[in-house]
Amino acid sequence: MLDLKLIRKNYEEVRKRIATRGEEYAKLVDKVYELDKEKREVQKEVEGLRALLNKKSREYGKLKREGKEDENLKKELSQIKENLSRLEEKLKELEEELNQTLLRIPNLPHPTVPIGEDENDNVEIRRWGEPPKFSFPPKPHWELGEKLGILDFERGAKLSGSRFVVKRGLGARLVRALINFMLDLHTKNGYLEMYVPHLVKPEILIGTGQLPKFEEDLFKCERDDLYLIPTAEVPLTNLHRE
């Protein structure tokens, strides 16, 4: 989530950079800027009424101790409390709307990121290695996988729909081998292997930016108010959140 102070102090610059990710996000920056101004104005009113309430309460308390009554002061106190309660509720609503809007604004893109409509506008910064050259037209991996009997797209589609695959025999073993290779390589280089919960609280997904933006794409256990994690990155990052 972007720092509110950053938007407050550098509104034009933040809006300009966010607009490169889409005008809809720039409009969210506008909304945050206006909500923040309104919230601070209401906050000022609330603080003023609280100070006035304290002052009038002391005056009323002094009169009570002296055995005196002031109906006008009593009514004034009641009106101040009513106005204060109304403004405090408004302040609470503004803060909630402000926070929810901030959560929907993406991170600022780096100044060097090219502006474009799709992947065709990407700029190649560097490359590693050279693509192998063959004396024959190479087959794509999905054709090779089916010919070797290690990928079953037909039954994958039957189970889950298009773009799903069942990995068989050496195909399944290859997946397991790659997982173990990755884990072994990183633990040998000083990383600590972790196994984290697959279900997390909403605030955990807010902490890594999945909520509220991707809520429709997440699986939720309504009974427990828990979400299925998209990757282990979510709980791992939140281990160091506070």
TINULO-128290 format. One line per field, with one value per residue (C-alpha): residue number from 1; residue in three letters; x, y, z. Coordinates in steps of 0.02 Angstrom, whole numbers, padded with zeros to 5 digits, m for minus. Layout:
% TINULO-128290
num [NUM/...]
residuo [ALA/...]
u [X/...]
v [Y/...]
w [Z/...]
END
This chain:
% TINULO-128290
num [1/2/3/4/5/6/7/8/9/10/11/12/13/14/15/16/17/18/19/20/21/22/23/24/25/26/27/28/29/30/31/32/33/34/35/36/37/38/39/40/41/42/43/44/45/46/47/48/49/50/51/52/53/54/55/56/57/58/59/60/61/62/63/64/65/66/67/68/69/70/71/72/73/74/75/76/77/78/79/80/81/82/83/84/85/86/87/88/89/90/91/92/93/94/95/96/97/98/99/100/101/102/103/104/105/106/107/108/109/110/111/112/113/114/115/116/117/118/119/120/121/122/123/124/125/126/127/128/129/130/131/132/133/134/135/136/137/138/139/140/141/142/143/144/145/146/147/148/149/150/151/152/153/154/155/156/157/158/159/160/161/162/163/164/165/166/167/168/169/170/171/172/173/174/175/176/177/178/179/180/181/182/183/184/185/186/187/188/189/190/191/192/193/194/195/196/197/198/199/200/201/202/203/204/205/206/207/208/209/210/211/212/213/214/215/216/217/218/219/220/221/222/223/224/225/226/227/228/229/230/231/232/233/234/235/236/237/238/239/240/241/242]
residuo [MET/LEU/ASP/LEU/LYS/LEU/ILE/ARG/LYS/ASN/TYR/GLU/GLU/VAL/ARG/LYS/ARG/ILE/ALA/THR/ARG/GLY/GLU/GLU/TYR/ALA/LYS/LEU/VAL/ASP/LYS/VAL/TYR/GLU/LEU/ASP/LYS/GLU/LYS/ARG/GLU/VAL/GLN/LYS/GLU/VAL/GLU/GLY/LEU/ARG/ALA/LEU/LEU/ASN/LYS/LYS/SER/ARG/GLU/TYR/GLY/LYS/LEU/LYS/ARG/GLU/GLY/LYS/GLU/ASP/GLU/ASN/LEU/LYS/LYS/GLU/LEU/SER/GLN/ILE/LYS/GLU/ASN/LEU/SER/ARG/LEU/GLU/GLU/LYS/LEU/LYS/GLU/LEU/GLU/GLU/GLU/LEU/ASN/GLN/THR/LEU/LEU/ARG/ILE/PRO/ASN/LEU/PRO/HIS/PRO/THR/VAL/PRO/ILE/GLY/GLU/ASP/GLU/ASN/ASP/ASN/VAL/GLU/ILE/ARG/ARG/TRP/GLY/GLU/PRO/PRO/LYS/PHE/SER/PHE/PRO/PRO/LYS/PRO/HIS/TRP/GLU/LEU/GLY/GLU/LYS/LEU/GLY/ILE/LEU/ASP/PHE/GLU/ARG/GLY/ALA/LYS/LEU/SER/GLY/SER/ARG/PHE/VAL/VAL/LYS/ARG/GLY/LEU/GLY/ALA/ARG/LEU/VAL/ARG/ALA/LEU/ILE/ASN/PHE/MET/LEU/ASP/LEU/HIS/THR/LYS/ASN/GLY/TYR/LEU/GLU/MET/TYR/VAL/PRO/HIS/LEU/VAL/LYS/PRO/GLU/ILE/LEU/ILE/GLY/THR/GLY/GLN/LEU/PRO/LYS/PHE/GLU/GLU/ASP/LEU/PHE/LYS/CYS/GLU/ARG/ASP/ASP/LEU/TYR/LEU/ILE/PRO/THR/ALA/GLU/VAL/PRO/LEU/THR/ASN/LEU/HIS/ARG/GLU]
u [00000/00066/00113/m00024/00108/00188/00023/m00008/00162/00192/00016/00053/00207/00121/m00031/00077/00173/00019/m00071/00055/m00026/m00201/m00310/m00426/m00283/m00245/m00427/m00402/m00255/m00372/m00500/m00372/m00307/m00483/m00533/m00374/m00413/m00591/m00535/m00410/m00544/m00664/m00522/m00491/m00676/m00678/m00526/m00604/m00767/m00674/m00579/m00741/m00828/m00689/m00696/m00886/m00884/m00763/m00875/m01029/m00937/m00883/m01063/m01125/m00998/m01061/m01238/m01290/m01380/m01366/m01495/m01426/m01252/m01327/m01416/m01257/m01160/m01291/m01283/m01093/m01096/m01223/m01120/m00961/m01038/m01098/m00928/m00835/m00944/m00911/m00724/m00729/m00818/m00693/m00545/m00619/m00654/m00481/m00395/m00498/m00457/m00272/m00272/m00333/m00189/m00043/00140/00230/00317/00503/00545/00640/00490/00433/00254/00158/m00005/00058/00212/00261/00313/00433/00616/00749/00875/00988/00990/01083/01146/01102/00948/00999/00994/00924/00943/00758/00597/00587/00422/00339/00344/00160/00181/00337/00249/00102/00214/00317/00158/00205/00074/m00112/m00206/m00365/m00399/m00337/m00473/m00600/m00558/m00539/m00567/m00449/m00269/m00256/m00147/m00119/00065/00099/00247/00408/00310/00251/00425/00501/00389/00441/00625/00617/00538/00671/00810/00750/00735/00904/00993/00928/00954/01134/01154/01097/00908/00793/00658/00484/00314/00175/m00016/m00115/m00259/m00235/m00333/m00393/m00267/m00125/m00179/m00202/m00021/00041/m00080/m00196/m00343/m00449/m00390/m00395/m00535/m00640/m00494/m00464/m00545/m00625/m00687/m00837/m00864/m00690/m00659/m00497/m00425/m00327/m00154/m00103/00081/00187/00251/00094/00119/00309/00306/00185/00300/00401/00254/00262]
v [00000/00172/00289/00419/00551/00518/00555/00706/00785/00728/00713/00765/00654/00503/00527/00542/00382/00283/00340/00238/00084/00141/00296/00202/00195/00380/00416/00317/00431/00580/00502/00469/00647/00720/00597/00638/00824/00796/00678/00805/00940/00828/00776/00960/00986/00832/00891/01064/00991/00877/01025/01125/00977/00962/01148/01152/00992/01071/01225/01117/01010/01165/01228/01057/01055/01227/01161/01264/01217/01296/01225/01319/01248/01075/01089/01156/01005/00888/00972/00966/00779/00749/00845/00760/00587/00626/00691/00546/00425/00523/00521/00333/00310/00423/00329/00163/00225/00303/00141/00034/00152/00152/m00038/m00035/00075/m00025/00009/00150/00086/00117/00269/00155/00043/00067/00122/00007/m00080/m00261/m00373/m00311/m00146/m00230/m00183/m00318/m00268/m00420/m00603/m00754/m00894/m00931/m01025/m01197/m01225/m01384/m01464/m01508/m01420/m01445/m01506/m01407/m01482/m01530/m01638/m01720/m01750/m01837/m01944/m01998/m02036/m01920/m01784/m01822/m01667/m01759/m01828/m01667/m01575/m01707/m01679/m01491/m01411/m01341/m01294/m01430/m01584/m01749/m01791/m01978/m02088/m01998/m01837/m01843/m01894/m01748/m01624/m01700/m01700/m01516/m01471/m01568/m01494/m01317/m01351/m01439/m01305/m01164/m01249/m01287/m01100/m01052/m01037/m01109/m01227/m01183/m01268/m01143/m01152/m01159/m01059/m00882/m00739/m00593/m00470/m00583/m00567/m00380/m00373/m00445/m00350/m00493/m00414/m00324/m00320/m00507/m00561/m00635/m00748/m00817/m00968/m00929/m01042/m00938/m01034/m00997/m00832/m00902/m00894/m01024/m00953/m00926/m00955/m00984/m00806/m00743/m00823/m00814/m00626/m00602/m00695/m00533/m00412/m00345]
w [00000/m00046/00095/00115/00154/m00015/m00105/00005/m00028/m00208/m00277/m00457/m00473/m00397/m00509/m00664/m00628/m00576/m00735/m00837/m00761/m00811/m00795/m00676/m00550/m00573/m00528/m00367/m00325/m00353/m00238/m00102/m00113/m00092/00044/00140/00133/00191/00329/00396/00397/00492/00609/00647/00686/00798/00895/00914/00980/01100/01170/01185/01268/01396/01432/01451/01554/01677/01689/01718/01846/01942/01949/02008/02148/02200/02201/02051/01890/01718/01598/01450/01482/01504/01336/01256/01321/01252/01081/01079/01119/00981/00853/00910/00895/00719/00664/00744/00645/00486/00524/00548/00381/00291/00365/00310/00133/00124/00177/00058/m00087/m00045/m00049/m00229/m00292/m00365/m00327/m00416/m00573/m00583/m00693/m00813/m00848/m01029/m01060/m01176/m01215/m01209/m01210/m01383/m01304/m01183/m01194/m01184/m01051/m01055/m01105/m01041/m01153/m01333/m01395/m01459/m01647/m01722/m01892/m01887/m01837/m01646/m01574/m01433/m01259/m01259/m01414/m01344/m01178/m01260/m01371/m01220/m01122/m00979/m01012/m01030/m01088/m01136/m00963/m00883/m00979/m00928/m00744/m00740/m00911/m01042/m01000/m00866/m00882/m00791/m00772/m00780/m00733/m00774/m00796/m00616/m00557/m00653/m00560/m00393/m00445/m00493/m00325/m00230/m00338/m00301/m00114/m00102/m00202/m00094/00074/00023/m00005/00169/00149/00281/00217/00279/00268/00296/00316/00154/00229/00296/00371/00261/00334/00279/00097/00120/00178/00013/m00100/m00153/m00062/m00107/m00289/m00326/m00208/m00350/m00400/m00224/m00143/00025/00165/00219/00380/00447/00355/00285/00108/00012/m00025/m00209/m00166/m00010/m00034/00054/00226/00213/00185/00329/00450/00449/00435/00613]
END
